[in-house]
Amino acid sequence: MAEHAPRYRSFRITFLLITVFGGLTALAVGLVLVLSAWSGLSSTRSLMREQALLTLDSFTHSIRQHLAPASNLIEYLRNQVERGNLDLDDREALTLSLGGMLAAAPHLSGLIIWKPDHRGLRVGLDKAGNTVFERIDNRRNEQFRNFVEKLPLTRGIVWGPPLRAAGNTYLYAYSALMREGKLLGVATASISSTGLSSYLDQLNTEYQLTPFVIYGRDHILAHPFLLTARSRKLFDGTSPLLKLSQLEDQTLSRMVKAPRVNQGHDRFDVHNISQGGGASLVISRVTHDYGAVPWRIGIYGPRQLIAAEMSKLRHSLLIGLFLLVLAVLLAVLLARRIAAPIKAFAKAATGIGHMDLERIPPLPSSHIRELNDQASAFNQMLAGLKQFETYIPKRLVERIISEGGDRAARSKSAELTIMFTDIFGFTTLSEKLPPAETAAMLNAHFELINQCIEQSGGTLDKYIGDAAMAFWGAPEQMADHARRAALTALDIAEQLARMPQSPAWPELRVKIALHTGPVIVGNIGARTRTNYTIIGDSVNICSRIEGLSNRFDDGGPAVILMSDDTARRIGEGFAMHPVGEFHLKGRDGPVRLWRLTGRAGES
């Protein structure tokens, strides 16, 4: 039994290299892409939060600036009255004190000072910018009397609930006017809802976003829609404000029911609203600075407009994915390029294992130093093996390789069929030819002999001058070794008869002897120099039989003699006849010989 190395699960080198190179490339580039995407996403989200916060802060600040003149005016008036610097009945003093402030805030609807007796004074500006006064008597106007009476008396500035009057909705700030603990009146400064909406509409044009102010949960306080004629027709007198559901744009009404997108860590709320016309992003915050009912100040617009940075990030990710695929493909191509010479080496090594040296091409050079050194060393080894192959039997080497050791060459006893060949009159022929021509003639002759022996599975043992010695039955065991040897002898004769003759060489004729018997076959020799050969009396008998061939030379291309031991083993299909019994040197009894003349049926 041949000794084999332990078998492990094996993989193709191309698969391994593609897996390693492609996998590592994909892992490295993928990790970079994921980290970059995560960092980019975090940065983009942070920038978007900051941008949203800045935009919302800008809108909130603008609204505060728009409403501030009302509270500032009330606070100034309250302080002046409380300190005794201003008489509410002195129009000239009121004009000097309030005229400049009203002129600086033309969007104020005006200032009204209510006396405890429900009479009031409206202070405003005419179209020319002059301060005008209007007396108001609401003692018989129950609606306004109730309005004034319900105003909480406080020393601070208070924003009251929206008020609908004269076809418009007003936002107003008010405060009690006190002097030495005595109530002198109540001052109110108002700003119209349409005025605030107009101001927000200007911001809408600047930012390309829609600003809004929601009063409470579901009433609209300021919105560009309130500037349209359609909105005025929707007021029914029951409420100073329209409901969100009455807006033509349903974004805000949907926002009330939509969940928040952000998790409450920001200083504003984000709602993602999807509707038939597309998706909108709403950014808003709640403020309690304008009365008991909270206001929600915000902006909204198309999601693609607000989330443009996310689109840039997606494009960057797509480019990153493309580069990832490209890097993996390049890694695969590189892996295949590296694997190609390794596969060629493996294929060539397999060919060496089968001793198919003639069909193994030299390995190409490589730009990779180690692979190039491997190819160079392999090509040198291949050239050496091709030379070495001519010195030892090819089948012996194949058998040793297949059995995984030297068991095939160990010496043993076996019954083999032996062949000796010799050229008729070689000594005379060699004397007539130059040494080079003699060597060329022998090489051509032995090439023919060797081919015939190898084709039948025989082993060429050695060349002895112009003679050749071969045997059948080792290293490969074969039951028909005698028949194979006989067929080879006939093949040699036929090939010699058809061999074209060189003008410099005479016609070559051979003597062939066959004998079957026991021999010792295997490695014979010193530890550092052995020959795979056969020894024994059977070898001597075959050599003696070849020496008798001259007696039967009839001028033909070959004289084939074989012992009776061989003749009895070759089987049917041969033309042969006995030529007698002969006493051979070293043998006690006679040996019966047969002459093989051809195949059965041949003339």
C-alpha positions in Angstrom: 0.0 0.0 0.0 1.3 3.5 -0.9 1.8 5.9 1.9 -0.3 9.0 1.5 -0.2 12.3 3.3 -3.3 13.2 5.4 -6.1 14.6 3.2 -7.6 17.9 4.2 -10.5 19.8 2.8 -9.1 21.7 -0.2 -10.2 24.8 -2.0 -9.2 26.2 -5.4 -6.6 28.9 -5.2 -8.7 31.2 -7.3 -11.6 30.9 -4.9 -9.3 31.5 -1.9 -7.6 34.5 -3.4 -10.9 36.0 -4.6 -12.4 35.4 -1.2 -9.4 36.8 0.7 -8.6 39.7 -1.6 -12.3 40.5 -2.4 -13.4 39.9 1.1 -10.7 42.0 2.7 -11.2 44.7 0.2 -14.9 44.7 0.6 -14.5 44.6 4.4 -11.9 47.5 4.4 -13.7 49.7 1.9 -17.1 48.7 3.4 -16.0 49.7 6.9 -14.6 53.0 5.6 -17.8 53.5 3.7 -20.0 52.7 6.8 -17.9 54.9 9.1 -17.9 57.7 6.5 -21.7 57.2 6.0 -22.2 57.2 9.8 -20.0 60.2 10.3 -21.6 62.0 7.3 -25.1 61.1 8.4 -24.3 62.3 11.9 -22.7 65.5 10.6 -25.5 66.0 8.1 -28.2 65.5 10.8 -26.3 67.8 13.1 -26.0 70.5 10.4 -29.6 70.1 9.4 -30.6 70.4 13.1 -28.5 73.5 13.4 -29.8 74.9 10.1 -33.4 74.2 11.1 -32.8 75.7 14.5 -31.2 78.8 13.0 -34.0 79.2 10.5 -36.6 78.7 13.2 -34.8 81.1 15.5 -34.7 83.6 12.7 -38.5 83.3 12.2 -39.2 83.4 15.9 -36.9 86.5 16.3 -38.7 88.2 13.4 -42.1 87.5 15.0 -40.8 88.8 18.3 -39.5 92.0 16.6 -42.9 92.4 14.9 -44.8 92.1 18.2 -42.3 93.8 20.4 -43.5 97.4 19.6 -46.9 96.7 21.1 -45.5 95.5 24.4 -42.8 98.2 24.4 -45.4 100.9 23.8 -47.6 99.7 26.7 -44.6 99.3 29.0 -43.4 102.9 28.2 -46.9 104.3 28.7 -47.4 102.4 32.0 -44.1 103.6 33.4 -44.7 107.2 32.4 -48.2 107.2 34.0 -46.9 105.5 37.1 -44.2 108.1 37.6 -46.6 111.0 37.0 -44.8 112.1 33.9 -47.8 111.8 31.7 -51.3 113.0 32.0 -53.7 110.8 30.0 -56.0 113.8 29.2 -53.1 115.9 27.9 -53.2 115.3 24.1 -50.1 117.4 23.5 -48.1 115.3 26.0 -49.5 112.1 24.6 -48.5 113.2 21.1 -44.9 114.1 22.2 -44.6 110.8 24.2 -46.2 108.3 21.8 -46.0 109.8 18.4 -42.4 108.8 17.8 -43.0 105.2 19.0 -46.1 104.9 16.8 -44.2 106.3 13.8 -41.4 103.7 14.3 -43.9 100.8 14.3 -46.4 101.6 11.5 -47.8 98.0 11.6 -49.4 98.7 15.0 -53.1 99.0 14.6 -53.0 101.7 17.3 -53.1 102.3 21.0 -56.3 102.5 23.1 -56.5 103.9 26.6 -59.6 102.7 28.4 -60.9 104.7 31.4 -62.7 103.0 34.3 -65.9 104.6 33.0 -65.6 102.6 29.8 -64.7 105.6 27.8 -61.5 105.5 25.8 -59.0 107.3 23.7 -57.6 105.8 20.5 -54.2 107.1 19.6 -52.9 106.4 16.1 -51.3 107.8 12.9 -53.0 109.0 9.8 -51.7 108.4 6.3 -49.5 111.4 6.5 -47.9 110.1 9.7 -49.5 112.6 12.0 -50.7 111.6 15.4 -54.5 111.5 15.6 -56.8 111.0 18.5 -60.3 109.4 18.6 -62.7 109.4 21.5 -64.4 106.1 22.2 -67.5 105.7 24.3 -68.3 102.0 25.0 -70.6 102.6 27.9 -73.5 101.4 25.8 -71.5 98.8 23.8 -72.0 95.7 25.8 -69.4 93.6 23.9 -66.6 96.0 24.5 -67.7 96.8 28.0 -67.5 93.1 28.8 -64.2 92.9 27.0 -62.7 95.6 29.1 -64.2 94.3 32.3 -62.7 90.9 31.8 -59.2 92.2 31.3 -57.1 91.1 34.3 -55.7 94.1 36.2 -52.0 93.5 36.4 -48.9 95.7 36.7 -47.2 93.6 34.0 -47.6 93.3 30.3 -50.2 90.7 29.3 -51.1 89.3 25.9 -54.8 88.8 25.6 -56.7 86.3 23.4 -57.3 87.2 19.7 -60.1 89.6 19.2 -62.3 89.9 16.0 -63.4 93.5 15.3 -64.2 95.5 12.2 -63.6 92.5 9.9 -60.2 91.7 11.2 -58.5 89.7 13.9 -56.2 91.5 16.4 -53.5 90.4 18.7 -53.1 92.8 21.6 -51.0 93.5 24.6 -52.4 95.3 27.6 -51.5 96.6 31.1 -53.2 98.5 33.9 -52.2 102.1 34.3 -51.7 102.8 38.0 -50.5 105.9 39.9 -50.1 105.7 43.7 -52.2 102.6 43.8 -55.1 104.2 41.9 -56.3 102.6 38.6 -56.3 105.3 36.0 -57.2 103.0 33.1 -56.1 100.1 30.9 -53.9 100.5 27.8 -54.0 98.1 24.9 -51.8 98.0 21.8 -52.9 95.7 19.0 -51.5 94.2 15.8 -53.7 92.7 13.2 -53.5 89.0 12.3 -53.4 89.9 8.6 -50.5 92.3 9.3 -48.5 89.6 11.0 -49.4 87.2 8.1 -48.2 89.8 5.6 -45.0 90.1 7.5 -44.6 86.3 7.5 -45.4 86.2 3.8 -42.4 88.5 3.1 -40.2 86.0 5.0 -41.8 83.2 2.9 -40.6 84.9 -0.2 -37.1 85.2 1.3 -36.7 81.7 2.6 -38.9 79.8 0.1 -40.6 78.3 3.1 -44.1 78.7 4.5 -44.2 80.3 8.0 -47.1 80.0 10.4 -48.3 80.6 13.9 -50.9 78.3 15.5 -52.9 79.5 18.4 -53.6 76.7 20.9 -54.0 73.3 19.2 -56.1 73.8 16.1 -56.5 77.5 15.3 -54.4 79.5 12.8 -53.1 82.8 14.0 -50.9 83.8 11.1 -50.5 82.3 7.7 -50.1 83.6 4.1 -53.6 82.1 3.4 -55.1 84.7 5.7 -54.2 87.4 3.2 -56.5 85.9 0.5 -60.1 86.9 -0.1 -61.2 83.3 0.3 -60.0 83.3 3.9 -62.2 86.3 4.8 -65.3 84.5 3.6 -64.6 81.6 6.0 -65.1 83.7 9.2 -68.5 83.0 10.6 -68.5 85.4 13.6 -68.3 82.6 16.1 -64.5 82.6 16.5 -61.9 85.2 15.8 -59.6 82.6 14.3 -60.0 79.9 11.5 -59.4 76.3 12.3 -56.5 74.4 10.7 -58.9 72.2 8.9 -60.3 75.3 7.0 -56.9 75.9 5.4 -56.6 74.9 1.7 -53.2 73.5 2.5 -53.8 70.4 4.8 -50.2 70.2 5.9 -50.8 71.8 9.3 -54.0 69.9 10.0 -52.2 66.7 9.3 -49.2 67.8 11.4 -51.5 67.9 14.5 -52.1 64.2 14.2 -48.7 63.1 12.8 -46.0 61.7 15.2 -42.8 63.6 15.8 -39.8 62.5 13.7 -37.2 63.6 16.2 -37.0 62.2 19.7 -37.4 65.4 21.7 -33.7 66.0 22.1 -33.8 69.1 20.0 -35.3 72.5 20.9 -37.9 72.1 18.2 -40.3 69.6 16.8 -40.1 67.9 13.4 -43.0 66.3 11.6 -42.9 64.4 8.3 -46.1 64.9 6.4 -47.0 62.8 3.4 -49.9 63.7 1.2 -51.0 63.4 -2.4 -49.1 66.4 -3.7 -45.8 65.2 -2.1 -44.1 65.2 1.2 -43.5 68.1 3.5 -41.3 68.7 6.5 -42.6 70.8 9.3 -40.3 72.4 11.9 -41.9 74.2 14.8 -41.6 75.1 18.5 -44.1 76.0 21.2 -43.8 79.3 23.1 -45.8 80.5 26.1 -44.6 84.2 25.9 -47.9 85.5 24.5 -50.6 84.7 27.0 -52.1 81.7 28.7 -52.7 79.8 25.5 -49.5 78.5 23.8 -48.4 79.6 20.4 -46.7 77.2 17.9 -44.3 79.0 15.6 -43.0 77.1 12.7 -42.1 76.7 9.0 -42.7 74.0 6.5 -41.8 73.2 2.9 -41.1 70.4 0.5 -39.0 67.7 2.1 -36.6 67.7 -0.8 -36.0 71.4 -0.4 -35.3 71.2 3.3 -33.5 67.8 3.1 -31.2 68.7 0.2 -28.2 67.8 2.4 -29.5 64.3 2.8 -29.8 64.0 -0.9 -26.1 65.0 -1.2 -25.2 62.4 1.4 -27.2 59.7 -0.6 -25.3 60.7 -3.7 -22.0 60.3 -1.8 -23.1 56.9 -0.5 -24.0 55.8 -4.0 -20.6 56.9 -5.2 -19.0 55.1 -2.3 -21.0 51.9 -3.1 -19.8 52.2 -6.8 -16.2 52.5 -5.6 -16.7 49.6 -3.3 -18.0 47.4 -6.2 -15.1 48.7 -8.4 -12.6 47.9 -5.6 -14.0 44.4 -5.2 -13.9 43.8 -9.0 -10.3 45.0 -9.2 -9.5 42.7 -6.2 -11.1 39.8 -8.0 -9.2 40.6 -11.2 -6.0 40.8 -9.2 -6.7 37.6 -7.5 -7.4 35.8 -10.8 -4.2 37.3 -12.2 -2.1 36.0 -9.2 -3.9 32.7 -9.2 -3.3 32.1 -12.9 0.5 31.2 -12.6 -0.2 29.2 -9.4 -2.9 27.2 -11.2 -0.5 26.7 -14.1 2.2 25.5 -11.7 -0.3 23.1 -10.1 -1.3 21.8 -13.5 2.3 21.4 -14.5 3.1 19.6 -11.2 0.3 17.2 -11.8 1.7 16.5 -15.2 5.1 15.7 -13.6 3.3 13.4 -11.3 2.1 11.5 -14.3 5.5 11.8 -16.0 3.9 13.5 -18.9 6.9 15.8 -19.3 6.7 16.3 -23.1 3.3 17.9 -22.8 4.3 20.3 -20.0 5.1 23.8 -21.3 7.5 26.0 -19.5 5.9 28.4 -17.0 5.8 32.0 -18.0 7.6 34.7 -16.1 5.7 36.9 -13.6 6.0 40.5 -12.4 5.7 39.1 -8.9 9.2 38.2 -7.7 8.3 35.1 -5.8 6.1 33.7 -8.6 8.8 34.5 -11.1 11.4 32.7 -9.0 9.1 29.8 -8.7 8.5 29.7 -12.5 12.3 29.9 -13.1 13.1 27.1 -10.6 10.3 25.0 -12.0 11.5 25.4 -15.6 15.0 24.4 -14.6 13.6 21.4 -12.8 11.5 20.4 -15.8 14.5 20.7 -18.1 16.5 18.5 -15.7 13.7 15.9 -15.5 13.4 15.7 -19.2 17.1 14.9 -19.3 16.8 12.6 -16.3 13.9 10.8 -17.9 16.2 9.4 -20.6 18.3 7.6 -18.0 15.7 5.6 -16.1 12.6 3.7 -17.2 9.6 6.0 -17.4 7.2 3.4 -16.2 9.3 2.7 -13.1 9.2 6.4 -12.2 5.4 6.5 -12.8 5.0 3.5 -10.5 7.2 4.9 -7.8 5.2 8.2 -7.9 1.8 6.4 -7.9 2.8 4.2 -4.9 4.2 7.2 -3.0 7.6 5.7 -2.2 10.3 3.2 -3.3 8.3 0.1 -2.8 7.9 -0.4 -6.5 11.7 -0.6 -6.8 12.4 -2.9 -3.9 14.2 -6.1 -5.0 12.0 -9.2 -5.3 11.7 -12.5 -7.1 9.4 -12.6 -10.1 8.8 -14.5 -13.3 9.4 -12.2 -16.2 9.9 -12.4 -19.9 13.3 -11.1 -21.0 14.4 -9.7 -24.4 17.9 -9.2 -25.8 18.4 -7.4 -29.2 21.6 -7.1 -31.1 22.6 -5.7 -34.6 23.9 -8.2 -37.2 27.5 -7.3 -38.1 27.7 -4.2 -36.0 31.4 -4.4 -35.5 32.1 -4.4 -39.2 29.6 -1.6 -39.8 31.1 0.6 -37.1 34.5 0.2 -38.6 33.3 1.7 -41.8 31.6 4.7 -40.3 32.9 7.8 -38.5 32.1 7.9 -34.8 29.5 10.6 -35.2 27.6 8.6 -37.9 27.9 5.5 -35.7 26.4 7.3 -32.8 23.6 8.8 -35.0 22.8 5.3 -36.4 22.6 3.8 -32.9 20.4 6.6 -31.7 18.0 6.1 -34.5 18.0 2.3 -34.0 17.5 2.5 -30.2 14.7 5.1 -30.6 12.8 2.6 -32.7 13.5 -0.2 -30.2 12.5 1.9 -27.2 9.2 3.1 -28.7 8.2 -0.5 -29.5 9.1 -1.6 -25.9 7.3 1.2 -24.2 4.1 0.8 -26.3 3.7 -2.7 -25.1 4.4 -1.8 -21.4 7.9 -3.2 -21.3 10.8 -1.8 -19.3 14.0 -1.0 -21.1 16.8 -2.2 -18.7 20.0 -1.0 -20.5 22.0 -0.6 -23.6 25.1 -2.7 -24.0 27.0 -1.5 -27.0 24.7 -2.1 -29.9 22.6 -4.5 -27.8 19.5 -3.7 -25.8 18.0 -5.5 -22.8 14.3 -5.3 -21.8 11.8 -7.2 -19.7 8.0 -7.4 -19.1 6.2 -8.0 -15.9 7.8 -5.4 -13.7 7.5 -2.9 -12.2 3.9 -3.4 -13.4 2.6 -6.8 -12.9 1.1 -8.4 -16.1 -0.2 -11.9 -16.6 0.5 -11.8 -20.4 4.1 -10.6 -20.2 5.3 -13.3 -22.6 2.7 -12.5 -25.2 3.6 -8.8 -25.0 7.3 -9.5 -25.4 6.5 -11.6 -28.5 4.3 -9.0 -30.1 7.1 -6.4 -29.4 9.6 -8.5 -31.1 7.4 -8.8 -34.2 6.7 -5.0 -34.1 10.5 -4.3 -34.0 11.0 -6.5 -37.1 8.1 -4.8 -38.9 9.4 -1.3 -38.0 12.9 -2.1 -39.2 11.6 -3.3 -42.5 9.7 0.0 -43.0 12.4 2.2 -41.6 13.8 4.6 -44.3 17.4 4.0 -44.9 20.1 6.7 -44.7 22.5 6.9 -47.6 25.3 6.8 -45.1 24.1 3.7 -43.3 23.6 0.2 -44.5 20.4 -1.7 -43.9 20.2 -2.7 -40.2 19.1 -6.2 -39.2 18.7 -7.4 -35.7 18.8 -10.6 -33.6 16.1 -10.9 -30.9 16.0 -13.4 -28.1 13.1 -14.1 -25.7 13.1 -16.1 -22.6 10.7 -16.4 -19.7 11.9 -17.4 -16.2 12.5 -16.4 -12.6 14.7 -13.4 -11.9 15.5 -10.9 -9.1 14.1 -7.5 -10.1 14.5 -4.2 -8.3 17.1 -1.7 -7.3 20.6 -3.2 -7.4 23.7 -1.3 -6.5 25.3 1.0 -3.9 23.3 3.4 -1.6 24.2 6.4 -3.7 24.1 4.7 -7.2 21.5 2.1 -8.0 20.0 0.6 -11.1 16.6 -0.8 -11.5 17.5 -4.1 -13.3 17.1 -7.9 -13.3 19.7 -10.5 -12.4 19.6 -14.3 -12.4 20.2 -17.4 -14.6 17.2 -16.5 -16.8 19.1 -13.4 -17.9 22.1 -15.5 -18.9 19.9 -18.0 -20.8 18.3 -15.2 -22.8 21.8 -13.8 -23.6 23.0 -17.2 -24.8 19.9 -17.7 -27.0 20.6 -14.3 -28.7 24.1 -15.6 -29.4 22.7 -18.5 -31.4 20.8 -16.3 -33.8 23.7 -16.1 -36.3 23.0 -19.8 -37.1 19.6 -18.9 -38.5 20.4 -15.7 -40.4 18.5 -15.8 -43.6 19.1 -12.2 -44.6 15.7 -11.0 -43.3 15.3 -7.9 -41.1 15.2 -9.9 -37.9 15.8 -13.3 -36.5 13.6 -14.0 -33.5 14.4 -16.9 -31.2 12.6 -17.8 -28.0 12.8 -20.5 -25.4 10.2 -23.2 -25.0 9.2 -21.5 -21.7 8.2 -18.4 -23.6 6.6 -20.2 -26.5 4.3 -22.1 -24.2 3.1 -18.8 -22.6 2.5 -16.5 -25.6 -0.8 -18.1 -26.6 -2.3 -18.4 -30.0 -2.0 -16.1 -33.0 1.7 -16.5 -33.8 3.5 -18.2 -36.6 6.5 -20.1 -35.2 8.3 -23.4 -35.5 10.9 -25.3 -33.4 14.5 -25.1 -34.5 15.9 -27.8 -32.1 17.4 -28.3 -28.7 20.7 -26.6 -27.8 23.2 -26.9 -25.0 23.8 -23.5 -23.5 26.8 -22.5 -21.5 26.0 -22.8 -17.8 23.1 -25.2 -18.3 23.1 -28.9 -17.6 20.4 -30.0 -20.0 19.4 -28.9 -23.5 17.1 -25.9 -24.1 14.5 -26.2 -26.8 14.2 -23.1 -29.0 11.5 -21.8 -31.3 11.8 -19.3 -34.1 9.0 -16.7 -34.3 8.4 -15.7 -37.9 5.2 -13.6 -37.7 1.5 -13.6 -36.8 -0.7 -16.6 -37.6 -1.9 -16.4 -41.2 1.0 -14.3 -42.5 3.0 -15.8 -45.3 
